[in-house]
């Protein structure tokens, strides 16, 4: 099966690393995704790269015999592969030979016994007792260095995550993250499901990105089946995606304000967010835009967007308050710098990447609905909290403009494809969510059921970016840095 935007290149074990390095350099791409799939007698590794210039995805593939489950690590040459290799090791038991870090990501030693590989087809829930040993955090030693553990339980409704700060006096010299406390086994739950029954589950991968995740999944399945989505449905999807971007961006802008004690604009941001949620409810029946995307289109039509002008007037006031406050700007600039080279090495893309000068946005050239809209990409080079704030401001305003253009181009017609069938094959579905690229690689078997679904949320790699951005800052500035990224706990913990 071939798709015009996907290229698959088979490699042997002795040239897999060279092929990946060549794709990495030729297309100036980090490892956008790396995952395994179980075949009858082998495992197959896929390593994905993006070509912004060619508007294509390149996959290097490698078959690995089950009686010798190992492959040469590429993490020393391309560090953005590191987390993916660790994930493959713990989920499939396939060992990346030469990887510098073989610690677990999500299957904690306190819960999962050794030898449990849940994404293998023959997996059964373990009855053995877990290992019970402690996670080997990196130690920073020296005179005056001490550790400050935070979490995994936090105030409010955010997800669980453990942050271990090493500080020398006041500055942070190291931050170790440990996630995986909310591991749900989503990819395993998707196996053997009919795609139409799986859409609602994809909405719950990251609840604040319901549109992005469900659209990316639908996109993959629609490509496999050659399903033509009606133009009206495609434009409705884009409108809802931009509304999802807007309510999340303004919530984070308010969160950054409250983290420095600036309560007035934080309250205004809350009002704007509530206005968008109310608009979502009127349009779709869901404040979080759930239950709309379906295979082949959308489940219901939308009416007019009354209230958008009022929202933008309030946002203009919010922007003016924040950018005219010297004390606020002093807190966000130059706090929490993620340098471009570091972001590139880690594979950080999306909002955080654009704030560090990485000009990748799938709405430019990859997502067909946006091709006629002349979308303007917003990037900054400073990589600090202020840059991430400005990206949010620019994209909030840009989303409102996009919505108006999309409404102008909204034709009459059907909202659901007339011919929907689930064929055998595989494909990559992708959407530029508000945090960054949301990727779904889906393989359907001969019965049209899901054999393998690999989900990649932008938070998976961006958490590492946060751990570098806080270096040299003080712990009281961590909430601000954290909110400036606002990463998903469940999105990075499937």
Residue pairs with C-beta under 8 A, 6 or more apart in sequence:
1 224
1 425
1 426
1 427
3 223
3 427
3 428
5 55
5 56
5 57
5 366
5 428
6 56
6 57
6 59
6 427
6 428
7 56
7 57
7 58
7 59
8 59
8 61
9 19
9 23
9 58
9 59
9 60
9 61
10 61
10 62
10 63
11 19
11 60
11 61
11 62
12 62
13 62
13 64
13 71
13 72
16 45
16 47
16 60
16 62
16 71
16 72
16 74
17 72
17 74
17 77
19 60
20 31
20 47
20 49
20 60
20 74
20 77
20 78
20 81
21 74
21 77
21 78
23 29
23 47
23 49
23 58
23 60
24 30
24 31
24 49
24 77
24 78
27 49
27 50
27 51
27 52
27 53
27 54
27 58
28 52
29 49
29 50
29 51
29 52
29 58
30 49
30 78
30 80
30 344
30 345
30 346
30 347
30 349
30 461
31 47
31 48
31 49
31 74
31 78
31 80
31 81
31 84
31 347
32 48
32 49
32 50
32 57
32 347
32 349
32 437
32 439
32 456
33 46
33 47
33 48
33 84
33 439
33 441
33 454
33 456
34 45
34 46
34 47
34 48
34 81
34 84
34 85
34 88
35 45
35 46
35 84
35 87
35 88
35 441
35 454
36 43
36 44
36 45
36 46
36 88
36 91
36 92
36 94
36 119
37 43
37 44
37 46
37 443
37 451
37 452
37 454
38 92
38 119
38 120
38 121
38 452
39 63
41 65
41 66
42 63
42 64
42 65
42 66
43 63
43 64
43 66
43 69
43 92
43 94
44 61
44 62
44 63
44 64
45 61
45 62
45 63
45 64
45 71
45 88
45 94
46 59
46 60
46 61
46 441
46 454
47 59
47 60
47 61
47 62
47 74
47 81
47 84
48 57
48 58
48 59
48 428
48 439
48 441
49 57
49 58
49 59
49 60
50 56
50 57
50 58
50 360
51 57
51 58
52 359
52 360
52 365
55 365
55 366
57 428
57 430
62 71
64 70
64 71
64 94
69 92
69 93
69 94
69 95
70 94
70 95
70 96
70 97
71 94
71 95
71 96
71 97
72 96
72 97
72 98
73 81
73 85
73 96
73 97
73 98
73 99
74 81
74 85
75 81
75 82
75 85
75 96
75 98
75 99
75 100
75 101
76 98
76 99
76 100
79 345
79 346
79 347
80 345
80 346
80 347
80 461
82 99
82 100
82 101
83 105
83 460
83 461
83 464
85 96
85 99
86 96
86 99
86 101
86 102
86 103
86 104
86 105
87 105
87 106
88 94
88 96
89 95
89 96
89 99
89 102
90 104
90 105
90 106
90 107
90 117
91 107
91 117
91 118
91 119
92 117
92 119
92 120
93 115
93 117
93 120
96 102
103 135
103 136
104 112
104 135
104 180
105 179
105 180
106 179
106 180
106 183
106 493
106 494
107 116
107 118
107 180
107 183
108 135
108 180
108 181
109 130
109 131
109 132
109 133
109 134
109 135
110 130
110 131
110 132
111 130
112 126
112 130
112 131
113 126
113 128
113 129
113 130
113 131
114 131
115 126
116 123
116 126
117 123
118 185
118 188
119 187
119 188
123 188
135 178
137 164
137 176
137 178
138 174
138 176
140 166
140 173
140 174
142 168
144 168
144 169
145 166
145 167
145 168
145 173
146 166
146 167
147 164
147 165
147 166
147 167
148 164
148 165
148 167
148 475
149 162
149 163
149 164
149 165
150 162
150 163
150 164
150 165
151 160
151 161
151 162
151 163
152 160
152 161
152 162
152 178
152 181
153 160
154 160
154 161
158 489
159 181
159 182
159 488
159 489
159 490
159 493
160 181
160 182
160 489
161 177
161 178
161 179
161 181
161 489
162 177
162 178
162 179
162 181
163 175
163 176
163 177
163 478
164 175
164 176
164 177
164 178
165 172
165 174
165 175
165 475
165 478
166 172
166 173
166 174
166 175
166 176
167 173
167 475
170 474
170 475
171 472
171 473
171 474
172 470
172 471
172 472
172 473
172 474
172 475
172 478
173 471
174 471
175 466
175 467
175 470
175 471
176 467
177 463
177 464
177 466
177 467
179 463
179 489
179 492
179 493
180 493
181 489
181 493
182 489
182 490
182 493
183 493
183 494
184 490
184 493
184 494
185 494
186 201
186 205
186 455
186 494
187 452
187 453
187 454
187 455
187 494
189 201
190 198
190 201
190 202
190 450
190 453
191 450
191 451
191 452
191 453
192 449
192 450
192 451
193 201
193 449
193 450
194 422
194 448
194 449
194 450
195 217
195 221
195 295
195 422
195 442
195 444
195 448
195 450
196 294
196 295
196 420
196 422
198 217
198 450
198 453
199 214
199 217
199 218
199 293
199 294
199 295
200 290
200 291
202 213
202 214
202 216
202 217
202 440
202 455
203 210
203 213
203 214
203 290
203 291
203 293
204 210
205 213
205 455
205 457
205 490
205 491
205 494
206 213
206 457
206 459
206 488
206 490
206 491
207 288
207 490
208 244
208 248
208 288
208 434
208 488
209 244
209 248
209 433
209 434
209 435
209 438
209 457
209 488
209 491
210 244
210 288
210 289
210 290
211 237
211 240
211 241
211 243
211 244
211 289
211 292
211 293
211 433
212 241
212 244
212 431
212 432
212 433
212 434
212 438
213 431
213 433
213 438
213 440
213 455
213 457
214 292
214 293
215 237
215 241
215 293
215 429
215 431
216 429
216 430
216 431
216 433
216 438
216 439
216 440
217 429
217 440
217 442
217 453
218 293
218 294
218 295
218 296
218 429
219 429
219 430
219 431
219 440
220 427
220 428
220 429
220 440
220 441
220 442
221 227
221 295
221 422
221 427
221 429
221 442
221 444
222 229
222 295
222 296
222 417
222 429
223 427
223 428
223 429
224 422
224 423
224 425
224 426
224 427
224 442
224 444
225 420
225 421
225 422
225 423
226 423
227 295
227 296
227 417
227 419
227 420
227 421
228 417
228 419
229 237
229 296
229 297
229 417
230 297
230 413
230 414
230 415
230 416
230 417
231 411
231 413
232 301
232 410
232 411
232 412
232 413
232 414
232 415
233 296
233 297
233 298
233 414
233 415
233 416
233 417
234 297
234 368
234 369
235 369
235 406
235 409
235 410
235 411
236 292
236 298
236 301
236 302
236 410
236 415
237 292
237 293
237 298
237 369
238 367
238 369
238 370
238 402
238 406
239 302
239 305
239 403
239 406
239 407
239 410
240 280
240 283
240 284
240 289
240 292
240 302
241 431
241 433
242 399
242 400
242 402
242 403
242 406
243 276
243 279
243 280
243 283
243 289
243 399
243 403
244 289
244 433
244 434
245 395
245 396
245 399
245 433
245 434
246 276
246 311
246 396
246 399
246 400
247 273
247 276
247 277
247 280
248 434
248 435
248 486
249 392
249 393
249 395
249 396
249 399
249 434
250 269
250 272
250 273
250 276
250 315
250 318
250 392
250 396
251 269
251 270
251 273
252 392
252 483
252 484
252 486
253 265
253 269
253 318
253 322
253 389
253 392
253 393
253 396
254 265
254 266
254 267
254 268
254 269
254 270
254 273
255 266
255 269
255 483
255 486
256 332
256 385
256 389
256 480
256 483
256 484
257 263
257 265
257 266
257 269
257 322
257 328
258 266
259 479
259 480
259 483
260 328
260 331
260 332
260 480
262 322
262 325
262 328
264 321
265 318
265 321
265 322
268 314
268 317
268 318
268 321
269 318
271 314
272 311
272 314
272 315
272 318
275 307
275 310
275 311
275 314
276 311
277 287
277 288
278 287
278 307
279 305
279 306
279 307
279 308
279 311
280 286
280 287
280 288
280 289
281 287
282 303
282 306
283 302
283 303
283 305
284 291
284 292
284 300
284 302
285 291
285 300
286 292
291 299
292 298
292 299
292 300
293 299
294 416
295 420
295 422
296 416
296 417
296 420
297 414
297 415
297 416
297 417
298 415
298 416
299 416
300 415
301 415
305 403
305 407
308 400
308 403
308 404
311 400
312 397
312 400
315 396
315 397
319 393
322 328
322 389
323 329
329 386
331 385
331 477
331 480
332 384
332 385
332 386
332 389
332 480
332 484
333 382
333 384
333 385
333 386
334 382
334 384
334 386
335 384
335 385
335 386
335 473
335 477
335 480
335 481
336 384
336 385
336 388
336 469
336 470
336 473
336 477
336 480
336 481
336 484
337 382
337 383
337 384
337 469
338 348
338 352
338 355
338 356
338 383
338 384
338 465
338 466
338 468
338 469
339 356
339 383
340 356
340 357
340 358
340 381
340 383
342 348
342 356
342 465
342 468
343 352
343 353
343 356
343 358
343 383
343 465
344 358
346 461
346 462
346 464
346 465
346 468
347 461
348 356
348 358
348 461
348 462
348 464
348 465
349 358
349 360
349 436
349 437
349 458
349 461
349 462
350 360
350 432
350 433
350 435
350 436
350 437
350 458
350 462
351 388
351 391
351 392
351 395
351 434
351 435
351 436
352 388
352 435
352 436
352 462
352 465
352 485
353 360
353 436
354 360
354 361
354 377
354 378
354 379
354 380
354 391
355 379
355 380
355 382
355 383
355 384
355 387
355 388
355 390
355 391
356 380
356 381
356 383
356 387
357 379
357 380
357 381
357 383
358 379
359 377
359 379
360 437
361 375
361 377
361 432
362 430
362 431
362 432
362 437
363 370
363 375
363 432
364 370
364 375
364 377
365 371
366 430
366 432
367 430
367 431
367 432
369 406
370 402
372 409
373 402
373 405
373 406
375 398
375 402
376 398
378 390
378 391
378 394
378 395
378 398
379 391
380 387
380 390
380 391
381 387
383 469
385 480
385 481
385 484
388 484
388 485
389 484
395 434
421 448
422 444
422 448
422 449
423 444
423 448
424 444
424 445
424 446
424 448
425 443
425 444
426 441
426 442
426 443
426 444
426 452
427 441
427 442
428 439
428 440
428 441
428 442
429 439
429 440
429 441
429 442
430 437
430 438
430 439
430 440
431 437
431 438
432 438
433 457
433 458
435 457
435 458
435 459
435 462
435 486
435 487
435 488
435 491
436 458
436 462
437 456
437 458
438 456
438 457
438 458
439 454
439 455
439 456
440 453
440 454
440 455
440 456
441 452
441 453
441 454
441 456
442 450
442 452
442 453
442 454
443 450
443 451
443 452
443 453
444 450
444 451
445 451
455 494
457 488
457 491
457 492
457 494
458 491
459 487
459 488
459 489
459 491
459 492
460 491
460 492
462 485
462 487
463 487
463 492
465 485
466 481
466 482
466 485
466 487
469 481
469 485
470 477
470 478
470 481
473 481
